[in-house]
């Protein structure tokens, strides 16, 4: 499929349908390259037309956990002991600057989401 800019919602739907077909493409193939370009185009279009602002920090963490198939135990290296992870995920404790830095560097969660005002 020739790659072209996404200019409207119909273009966006077509790009998502194509992306679904390329989702399992092996790395280092033309299909994987096309997938990467489509993701970039989709993100750019959504950022321009559907800006929802930064996510709540806990929602950003949960979203990344879902994307990566992580468990709360996997977060211990970024947040600390399991009790602290539980407190963060249940909104009983705020993130510290050290946690924010580790989550950003280790899980690539944007700073703007980690520093956003909790819901």
Helices and strands as residue ranges (DSSP letters): H 9-22, H 30-49, H 57-68, G 72-75, H 76-79, H 82-89, H 97-107, H 111-114
